[in-house]
């Protein structure tokens, strides 16, 4: 957890069948491509539905991916997906 960056990771260590989204190839993101950002406005709260923000990729490099997905203060959490449902 890094509260200064509003970022965190978890690792599931229990064996089991977990639902996952496949990862897109690292160089698959192209300018103008549609994408969907997900999150929870105001942070995670049980019972609150996650939001989906539609946008396009504006810039893509080896280290940065910039989109025009509109984020509202507190939209924390989810991954960025491409139109095929892969994590980018």
ABEGO torsion letter per residue (X at the ends): XBAAAGBBBBBBABBEBBBBBBBBBAAABBBGBBBBBBEBBGEBBBGBBBBBBBBBBABBBAABBBBABBBBBGBBEBBBBBAAGBBX
